[in-house]
Amino acid sequence: MHRRNFIKSLGALGLIATSGRAGALSTLKNDYDFYFTRLSYESGDWEVDERTPANILNSLIEYTTIRVDLRERVIALEDPQMLSSPFCYMAGHRLVEFNPSEKQNFETYVRSGGFVFVDDCNHDIDGLFARTFEEQMAEIFGEDALVKIPDDHPIYSSFFKFDGPPNTGLELNGWGDDLVHDYLKAIVIDGKISVLYSNKDYGCEWDYDFRNKRWLRVDNTRFAVNIVVYAMTA
């Protein structure tokens, strides 16, 4: 299955080669290269970490030359419009149980070259969101579809350099388990990540006004830039 190329000319970005995801499902408007889609879904509390998208978009502006649409787009998973999104974000604490239309769109989007970043806001491994989301993935893509990705995976060096998934402060003192999750999981299609899955609760870690980054010793949203750049170029 071919990968998508959502950028009209990747070389024009000035940070990547021109061999991005091919076989476009749609073409973005000429005035931007990227927009952020949050997926809503019927079963759970998808409307979490409200400031995270704006923070990520700010980071893309600050560190890259990607032309971003500053608006977060909330699109229902069951809406065919989501199939044309260059990047989708899904999060929550509660039950994940796709209705038939949601399940069909999720599978179609992923198998057609889409990229979904899924973040468990419970920052645990055995909570309701984690259990039910992983059950949905097994039902759609097979029992062994979600795999741990190694610390040297290209997503950790797609823009900034990381030695593996950055930890979050929430993992040590939250109301999930008390473990630090030293891995991320993914569904890989044609050698590329199509679903990136985190139990680390990055959304809560990035849920602050982007203007407060000046108080941080190291900007903790840099890994979000890696995720987006990988999604657009791998």
C-alpha positions as CSV (number, residue, x, y, z in Angstrom):
1,M,0.0,0.0,0.0
2,H,1.4,3.4,-1.0
3,R,2.1,6.1,1.6
4,R,0.5,9.5,1.3
5,N,2.3,12.7,0.3
6,F,0.3,15.5,1.9
7,I,2.9,18.1,1.1
8,K,2.9,19.6,-2.4
9,S,6.6,19.8,-2.4
10,L,8.4,18.4,0.6
11,G,11.7,19.9,-0.4
12,A,10.2,23.4,0.0
13,L,10.0,22.8,3.7
14,G,13.7,23.0,4.0
15,L,14.1,20.2,6.5
16,I,13.3,17.0,4.7
17,A,13.9,15.1,1.5
18,T,11.2,14.9,-1.1
19,S,10.4,11.2,-0.6
20,G,7.4,11.5,1.7
21,R,4.2,9.4,1.8
22,A,3.0,8.8,-1.7
23,G,-0.4,8.0,-3.1
24,A,-2.3,11.1,-1.9
25,L,-5.8,10.7,-0.6
26,S,-6.2,14.5,-0.8
27,T,-4.3,17.7,-1.5
28,L,-3.9,20.4,1.1
29,K,-4.7,23.9,0.3
30,N,-1.8,26.0,-1.1
31,D,-1.6,28.2,2.0
32,Y,-0.5,25.5,4.5
33,D,1.1,22.1,4.6
34,F,-0.5,20.7,7.8
35,Y,-3.5,20.8,9.9
36,F,-4.3,19.2,13.2
37,T,-7.3,16.8,13.4
38,R,-8.7,15.7,16.8
39,L,-10.9,12.6,16.4
40,S,-14.2,12.6,18.4
41,Y,-15.8,9.2,19.0
42,E,-19.1,8.2,20.6
43,S,-18.0,6.0,23.4
44,G,-15.5,8.0,25.4
45,D,-14.3,11.4,26.6
46,W,-12.3,12.5,23.6
47,E,-12.4,16.2,24.6
48,V,-9.4,16.1,26.8
49,D,-6.2,18.2,27.1
50,E,-7.7,21.2,25.3
51,R,-4.5,23.3,25.1
52,T,-2.3,20.5,23.7
53,P,-3.1,21.0,20.0
54,A,-2.3,24.8,20.1
55,N,0.9,24.0,21.9
56,I,2.0,21.4,19.3
57,L,1.1,23.8,16.4
58,N,3.2,26.5,18.1
59,S,6.1,24.1,18.3
60,L,5.8,23.4,14.6
61,I,5.9,27.1,13.9
62,E,8.8,27.7,16.3
63,Y,11.1,24.9,15.1
64,T,10.2,24.1,11.5
65,T,9.3,25.8,8.3
66,I,6.1,23.7,7.9
67,R,3.2,26.0,7.1
68,V,0.5,25.1,9.6
69,D,-3.2,25.9,9.8
70,L,-3.6,27.4,13.3
71,R,-7.0,25.9,13.9
72,E,-7.6,22.6,15.6
73,R,-10.2,20.6,13.6
74,V,-12.4,18.3,15.6
75,I,-13.8,15.7,13.2
76,A,-16.0,12.8,14.1
77,L,-14.3,9.5,13.5
78,E,-17.5,8.3,11.7
79,D,-17.3,11.3,9.3
80,P,-15.7,10.5,6.0
81,Q,-14.0,13.9,6.1
82,M,-11.4,12.5,8.5
83,L,-10.1,10.3,5.7
84,S,-8.4,13.3,4.1
85,S,-6.6,14.5,7.3
86,P,-2.8,14.5,7.2
87,F,-2.6,13.6,10.9
88,C,-5.1,12.5,13.5
89,Y,-5.0,12.7,17.3
90,M,-7.2,10.5,19.5
91,A,-7.1,10.5,23.3
92,G,-9.3,9.9,26.4
93,H,-9.7,8.2,29.8
94,R,-12.7,6.0,29.3
95,L,-14.2,3.3,27.1
96,V,-13.2,2.9,23.5
97,E,-15.8,1.0,21.6
98,F,-16.1,2.0,17.9
99,N,-19.5,1.9,16.2
100,P,-19.5,0.3,12.7
101,S,-18.9,3.6,10.9
102,E,-16.1,4.6,13.2
103,K,-14.4,1.2,12.9
104,Q,-14.7,1.2,9.1
105,N,-13.2,4.8,8.8
106,F,-10.4,4.0,11.2
107,E,-9.4,0.9,9.3
108,T,-9.7,2.6,5.9
109,Y,-7.7,5.6,7.0
110,V,-4.9,3.5,8.5
111,R,-4.6,1.0,5.7
112,S,-4.7,3.8,3.1
113,G,-1.6,5.5,4.5
114,G,-3.0,7.7,7.3
115,F,-1.3,8.4,10.7
116,V,-3.1,8.4,14.1
117,F,-1.4,9.3,17.3
118,V,-3.3,7.7,20.2
119,D,-2.6,8.8,23.8
120,D,-4.0,7.1,26.9
121,C,-4.8,9.9,29.3
122,N,-4.8,7.5,32.3
123,H,-1.0,7.0,31.9
124,D,-1.5,3.3,32.8
125,I,-1.3,0.0,31.1
126,D,-4.4,-1.8,32.4
127,G,-6.9,1.0,32.6
128,L,-10.2,1.1,30.7
129,F,-9.0,3.2,27.8
130,A,-5.9,1.0,27.4
131,R,-7.7,-2.3,27.6
132,T,-10.6,-1.3,25.3
133,F,-8.5,0.5,22.7
134,E,-6.1,-2.4,22.4
135,E,-9.1,-4.7,22.0
136,Q,-10.4,-2.6,19.2
137,M,-7.0,-2.7,17.4
138,A,-6.8,-6.4,17.8
139,E,-10.3,-6.8,16.4
140,I,-9.6,-4.6,13.4
141,F,-5.9,-5.4,12.6
142,G,-5.2,-8.7,14.3
143,E,-4.0,-9.9,17.8
144,D,-0.4,-9.1,17.1
145,A,-0.9,-5.8,15.3
146,L,0.3,-3.5,18.1
147,V,4.1,-4.0,18.7
148,K,6.6,-2.2,20.9
149,I,8.9,0.0,18.8
150,P,12.6,0.0,19.6
151,D,14.4,3.0,21.0
152,D,16.4,3.5,17.8
153,H,13.2,3.8,15.7
154,P,13.4,6.7,13.1
155,I,10.6,8.5,14.9
156,Y,13.0,9.3,17.7
157,S,15.4,11.1,15.3
158,S,13.0,12.5,12.7
159,F,13.7,16.0,13.8
160,F,15.1,16.2,17.4
161,K,17.3,13.4,18.7
162,F,15.9,11.2,21.5
163,D,17.2,8.0,23.0
164,G,13.7,6.5,23.2
165,P,10.3,7.9,24.3
166,P,10.6,10.9,26.6
167,N,9.2,10.2,30.1
168,T,6.4,12.3,31.6
169,G,6.2,13.6,35.2
170,L,2.7,12.1,35.3
171,E,3.9,8.6,35.1
172,L,5.5,8.6,38.6
173,N,2.8,10.2,40.7
174,G,-0.4,9.9,38.8
175,W,-3.5,7.9,39.5
176,G,-2.6,5.2,36.9
177,D,0.1,2.7,37.8
178,D,3.4,3.7,39.3
179,L,5.5,2.4,36.4
180,V,7.5,4.4,33.9
181,H,6.6,3.1,30.5
182,D,9.8,2.8,28.7
183,Y,8.3,2.1,25.3
184,L,5.6,3.1,22.8
185,K,3.6,0.7,20.7
186,A,2.6,1.0,17.1
187,I,0.8,-0.6,14.2
188,V,3.2,-0.8,11.3
189,I,2.1,-1.1,7.7
190,D,4.5,-1.3,4.8
191,G,7.4,-0.6,7.2
192,K,5.9,2.7,8.5
193,I,4.1,3.5,11.7
194,S,0.4,4.1,10.9
195,V,-0.9,4.1,14.5
196,L,1.4,5.4,17.3
197,Y,0.1,4.4,20.7
198,S,1.2,5.9,24.0
199,N,0.5,5.0,27.7
200,K,2.6,7.9,28.8
201,D,-0.1,10.6,28.8
202,Y,1.8,13.1,26.7
203,G,-1.4,15.1,26.2
204,C,-1.5,16.1,29.9
205,E,2.2,16.8,29.8
206,W,1.7,19.2,26.9
207,D,-1.6,20.7,28.1
208,Y,-0.5,24.2,29.0
209,D,-0.5,27.6,27.3
210,F,2.4,27.6,24.8
211,R,3.6,31.0,26.1
212,N,4.6,29.3,29.4
213,K,7.4,27.4,27.6
214,R,9.8,30.1,28.5
215,W,9.7,28.7,32.1
216,L,10.9,25.3,31.0
217,R,14.6,24.3,30.9
218,V,13.9,22.1,28.0
219,D,10.7,22.4,25.9
220,N,8.8,19.1,26.5
221,T,6.8,19.5,23.3
222,R,9.8,18.8,21.0
223,F,8.8,15.1,20.7
224,A,5.5,16.2,19.3
225,V,7.4,17.8,16.5
226,N,9.1,14.5,15.8
227,I,5.8,12.7,15.7
228,V,4.3,15.2,13.2
229,V,7.4,15.3,11.0
230,Y,7.6,11.5,10.9
231,A,3.9,11.3,10.1
232,M,4.3,13.7,7.1
233,T,7.6,12.3,5.7
234,A,8.1,8.6,6.5
